[in-house]
Amino acid sequence: MPIHKFDYPILEHDTEQIAILMPDRKKLYKLPSKCVFPFLGGKIDSFALEHGGKKIAEFDTCTKLFDIYEINFQGEDVCLCAAPLGASASVQYLDFLIAYGAKHIISCGSCGTLHDIPENEILIPTIALRDEGTSYHYLPPSREVKLHKAAIQAIQSVASEHNVPYKNCKTWTTDGFYRSTKEMVEHRKKEGCDVVEMECSALAACAEFRNAIFGHILFTADTLAIPDAHDDRGWGEASWEICLNLALEAVLKIRD
């Protein structure tokens, strides 16, 4: 199919699925269809090893080698691997995981609040605002992307079973970590955004393009809701284990 051309390169869209460089070009692995892809740094390596996980693959980049684990969780094999920061880096990795067999993916990670929301609240994004560049290489230009209903429902179900309070939210995904100005924060709040992070819309777009099911669990960390200030708070550290276990249980519940 032809490329949809536009004055601005970021808005040009190509619907062709096959690229010159494909993530599975080396035909290296076969990964479990269930995958948890958390933004929790080194905690994932230690968690995998503590739960009898084994390394089954690796994702090699020019800056870092990422280990991919398989763990048996509640009787099912689950792929578990730490996601890198940022839309472009995390989508490159996700595309690799999907190419090698991941079909149902749940991510979890922190977000900054735009409103007066306490730290360590659990949020489930249902819509993500596409203020990053990566998603436009996967889906036609639009202001927002919706997350997959099956993943949302799976996360909601698990949270309810464990009496974990949660709220659905609209998230602002941005590449500009140091460009959240006062005026832009107010603008995003007015269009309904509750929180801000750096990956959700791009990951959702990649998964949709590759016919995978993707969901995301967010926990509130820092806040931009204080007038003319920013508060790191505790970066939501108390939520890490809760969210990781929710993600593992939720991914098992997803059905096509």
For each residue, the residues with C-beta under 8 A, 3 or more apart:
1: 14 15 16
2:
3: 12 13 14
4: 12 13 14 15 140
5: 12
6: 9 11 12 141
7: 11
8: 11 12
9: 6 12
10: 133 136
11: 6 7 8 136 141
12: 3 4 5 6 8 9
13: 3 4 136 139 140 141
14: 1 3 4
15: 1 4
16: 1 19
17: 209
18: 22
19: 16 22
20:
21: 25
22: 18 19 25 99
23: 92 95 96 98 99 100
24: 27 28 96 99 100
25: 21 22
26:
27: 24
28: 24 57 100
29: 56 57 68 100 101
30: 100 101
31: 35 56 57 68 70 79 97 100 101 102
32: 35 70 76 77 78 79 101 102
33: 101 102 103 104
34: 76 77 78 79 102 103 104 251 252 254
35: 31 32 78 79 80 81 97 102 103 104 105 106 251
36: 78 79 80 81 105 106 107 108 244 247 248 251
37: 81 83 90 93 94 97 105 106 107 203
38: 43 44 80 82 83 107 108 109 243 244 247
39: 82 83 85 90 107 108 109 110 199
40: 43 44 82 108 109 240 243 244
41: 44 82
42: 45 46 82
43: 38 40 46 47 82 240 244
44: 38 40 41 47 48 69 80 81 82 244
45: 42 48 49 67 69 82
46: 42 43 49 50
47: 43 44 50 51 53 80 244
48: 44 45 51 53 69 71 80
49: 45 46 53
50: 46 47
51: 47 48 71 73
52: 71 72
53: 47 48 49 69 70 71 80
54: 69 70 71
55: 58 67 68 69
56: 29 31 68 69 70 79
57: 28 29 31 68 100
58: 55 65 66 67 68
59: 65 66 68 81 93 96 97
60: 65 66
61: 64 65 66 89 92
62:
63:
64: 61 84
65: 58 59 60 61
66: 58 59 60 61 81 82 84 93
67: 45 55 58 81 82
68: 29 31 55 56 57 58 59 79 80 81 97
69: 44 45 48 53 54 55 56 79 80 81
70: 31 32 53 54 56 77 78 79 80
71: 48 51 52 53 54 77 78 80
72: 52 75 76 77 78
73: 51 76 78 248 249 252
74: 248 249 252
75: 72
76: 32 34 72 73 252
77: 32 34 70 71 72
78: 32 34 35 36 70 71 72 73 248 251 252
79: 31 32 34 35 36 56 68 69 70 97 101 102
80: 35 36 38 44 47 48 53 68 69 70 71 248
81: 35 36 37 44 59 66 67 68 69 93 97
82: 38 39 40 41 42 43 44 45 66 67
83: 37 38 39 90 93 94 107 109 199
84: 64 66 89 90 93
85: 39 89 90 198 199
86: 89 90 175 198 199
87: 90 91 132 133 134 135 173 175 198 199 201 202 203
88: 91 92 132 133 134 175 202
89: 61 84 85 86 92 93
90: 37 39 83 84 85 86 87 93 94 199 202 203
91: 87 88 94 95 134 135 138 199 202 203 205 206
92: 23 61 88 89 95 96
93: 37 59 66 81 83 84 89 90 96 97
94: 37 83 90 91 97 98 102 105 203 206 207 214
95: 23 91 92 98 99 206 210
96: 23 24 59 92 93 99 100
97: 31 35 37 59 68 79 81 93 94 100 101 102 105
98: 23 94 95 101 102 103 105 206 207 210 212
99: 22 23 24 95 96 210
100: 23 24 28 29 30 31 57 96 97
101: 29 30 31 32 33 79 97 98
102: 31 32 33 34 35 79 94 97 98 105 212
103: 33 34 35 98 212 213 256
104: 33 34 35 151 212 213 251 254
105: 35 36 37 94 97 98 102 151 203 207 212 213 214 215 251
106: 35 36 37 151 154 155 214 215 216 217 247 248 250 251 254
107: 36 37 38 39 83 199 200 203 214 215 216 217 247
108: 36 38 39 40 216 217 218 219 243 244 246 247
109: 38 39 40 83 197 199 216 217 218 219 243
110: 39 197 218 219 220 221 222 235 236 239
111: 123 171 195 196 197 218 219 220 221
112: 180 195 196 197 220 221 222 223 224
113: 116 117 194 195 220 222 223 224 225
114: 172 185 188 189 193 194 195 196 224 225
115: 189 194 225
116: 113 223 225
117: 113 121 194 195 220 223 225
118: 121 220
119: 220 221 223 233 234 236 238
120: 219 220 234 236 238 239
121: 117 118 165 167 219 220
122: 159 164 165 166 167 217 218 219 239 242 243 246
123: 111 166 167 168 169 171 194 195 217 218 219 220
124: 152 155 156 159 166 167 168 169 215 216 217 218
125: 128 147 168 169 170 171 195 200 216 218
126: 146 147 152 168 169 170
127: 144 145 146 147 170 171
128: 125 144 145 147 170 171 172 173 200 201 204
129: 143 144 170 171 172 173 188 191 193 201
130: 135 136 142 143 144 145 173 201 202 205
131: 172 173 174 175 176 201
132: 87 88 135 173 174 175 198 199 201 202
133: 10 87 88 136 137 175
134: 87 88 91 137 138 202 205 206
135: 87 91 130 132 138 139 145 173 201 202 204 205 206
136: 10 11 13 130 133 139 141
137: 133 134
138: 91 134 135 202 205 206 208 209
139: 13 135 136 142 145 205 208 209
140: 4 13
141: 6 11 13 136
142: 130 139 145
143: 129 130
144: 127 128 129 130 170 201
145: 127 128 130 135 139 142 201 204 205 208
146: 126 127 204
147: 125 126 127 128 151 152 200 204 214 215 216
148: 151 152 204 207 208 213 214 215
149: 152 153
150: 153 154 213 215 254 255 256
151: 104 105 106 147 148 154 155 213 214 215 216 250 254
152: 124 126 147 148 149 155 156 168 215
153: 149 150 156 157
154: 106 150 151 157 158 215 250 251 253 254
155: 106 124 151 152 158 159 166 215 217 246 247 250
156: 124 152 153 159 160 166
157: 153 154 160 161 250 253
158: 154 155 161 162 246 249 250 253
159: 122 124 155 156 162 164 165 166 246
160: 156 157 163 164
161: 157 158 249
162: 158 159 246
163: 160
164: 122 159 160 242 246
165: 121 122 159
166: 122 123 124 155 156 159
167: 121 122 123 124
168: 123 124 125 126 152
169: 123 124 125 126 194 195 218
170: 125 126 127 128 129 144 192 193 194
171: 111 123 125 127 128 129 193 194 195 196 197 200 201 216 218
172: 114 128 129 131 188 193 195 196 197
173: 87 128 129 130 131 132 135 196 197 198 199 200 201 202
174: 131 132 177 179 180 196 198
175: 86 87 88 131 132 133 198
176: 131 179 180
177: 174 180 198
178:
179: 174 176 184
180: 112 174 176 177 184 185 196 224
181: 184 185
182: 185 186 228
183: 186 187
184: 179 180 181 187 188
185: 114 180 181 182 188 189 196 224
186: 182 183 189 190
187: 183 184 190 191
188: 114 129 172 184 185 191 193 196
189: 114 115 185 186 192 193
190: 186 187
191: 129 187 188
192: 170 189
193: 114 129 170 171 172 188 189 196
194: 113 114 115 117 123 169 170 171
195: 111 112 113 114 117 123 125 169 171 172 218 220
196: 111 112 114 171 172 173 174 180 185 188 193 224
197: 109 110 111 112 171 172 173 200 218
198: 85 86 87 132 173 174 175 177
199: 39 83 85 86 87 90 91 107 109 132 173 202 203
200: 107 125 128 147 171 173 197 203 204 216 218
201: 87 128 129 130 131 132 135 144 145 171 173 204 205
202: 87 88 90 91 130 132 134 135 138 173 199 205 206
203: 37 87 90 91 94 105 107 199 200 206 207 214 216
204: 128 135 145 146 147 148 200 201 207 208 214 216
205: 91 130 134 135 138 139 145 201 202 208 209
206: 91 94 95 98 134 135 138 202 203 209 210 214
207: 94 98 105 148 203 204 210 212 213 214
208: 138 139 145 148 204 205 211 212 214
209: 17 138 139 205 206
210: 95 98 99 206 207
211: 208
212: 98 102 103 104 105 207 208
213: 103 104 105 148 150 151 207 254 256
214: 94 105 106 107 147 148 151 203 204 206 207 208
215: 105 106 107 124 147 148 150 151 152 154 155 250 254
216: 106 107 108 109 124 125 147 151 171 200 203 204
217: 106 107 108 109 122 123 124 155 243 246 247 250
218: 108 109 110 111 122 123 124 125 169 171 195 197 200
219: 108 109 110 111 120 121 122 123 236 239 240 242 243
220: 110 111 112 113 117 118 119 120 121 123 195 223 236 239
221: 110 111 112 119 232 233 234 235 236
222: 110 112 113 230 231 232 233 235 236
223: 112 113 116 117 119 220 226 230 231 233
224: 112 113 114 180 185 196 230
225: 113 114 115 116 117
226: 223 229 230 231
227:
228: 182
229: 226
230: 222 223 224 226
231: 222 223 226
232: 221 222 235
233: 119 221 222 223 236
234: 119 120 221 237 238
235: 110 221 222 232
236: 110 119 120 219 220 221 222 233 239 240
237: 234 240
238: 119 120 234 242
239: 110 120 122 219 220 236 242 243
240: 40 43 219 236 237 243 244
241: 244 245
242: 122 164 219 238 239 245 246
243: 38 40 108 109 122 217 219 239 240 246 247
244: 36 38 40 43 44 47 108 240 241 247 248
245: 241 242 248 249
246: 108 122 155 158 159 162 164 217 242 243 249 250
247: 36 38 106 107 108 155 217 243 244 250 251
248: 36 73 74 78 80 106 244 245 251 252
249: 73 74 158 161 245 246 252 253
250: 106 151 154 155 157 158 215 217 246 247 253 254
251: 34 35 36 78 104 105 106 154 247 248 254
252: 34 73 74 76 78 248 249
253: 154 157 158 249 250
254: 34 104 106 150 151 154 213 215 250 251
255: 150
256: 103 150 213
